[in-house]
């Protein structure tokens, strides 16, 4: 009986040894994959930071252009109360006549 148990252990040893080697091999490939995924994640995080910075710069440029075109007021222009948005239509009927110096002896018609 002891011989049978000993033989069974010897038979199990190579099988468990091979299983252990396979498991370690899987662990090694998983470690490599994990490292690769960490690098990809780091690259994606850097790319997201660059996109955020570019987005912020573009927002500032849009605000600058809106200010330059008069679409928005600067804080110092708040006294205008937005009046620069109302278009000015010059009507010749409402404009005053230009001043003419009276000529002696002639009446202004």
Number of C-alpha atoms within 10 A of each C-alpha: 6 7 8 9 10 11 12 11 12 11 11 12 12 11 12 11 11 12 12 12 12 12 12 12 12 12 12 12 12 12 12 12 12 12 12 12 12 12 12 12 12 12 12 12 12 12 12 12 12 12 12 12 12 12 12 12 12 12 12 12 12 12 14 15 13 13 13 12 10 13 14 16 18 11 7 7 12 10 9 10 9 13 10 13 12 7 7 7 6 8 7 8 7 7 8 7 8 6 6 7 7 9 8 6 6 7 7 8 3
